[in-house]
Amino acid sequence: MLTRLVKMQFNPDFVTEFQESFKAIQPQIAAFKGCSSVKLLQDLANPNTFFTISIWQDEAHLEDYRRSTLFKETWTRVKPNFSAKAEAWSLLIPS
């Protein structure tokens, strides 16, 4: 299993739109082949900062999602509203 953590910081005027958009696409991401779950978290101290945590069967499934139309359309919509460059980590539980 692979955990993908993505940190996104948005311009304040985009926060509500992002939250509404995520509610709509979250079920589609969760239904993507190889995805076990996807959650959105908001920073308590900085409400313009969000994290997505998604669990994938393996890196190949994550990459299939990253090449998908769903990902490309979503990223095209949110990227211009970042107040800082997004950061992402792919994490494994050590054995």
Protein Blocks (a to p, Z undefined) as FASTA:
>chain_A
ZZddddddddfklmmmmmmmmmmmmmmmmmpghiabdcddddfklmmbccdddddfblml
mmmmmmpmklmmmmmmmmmmpcbdcddddddddZZ
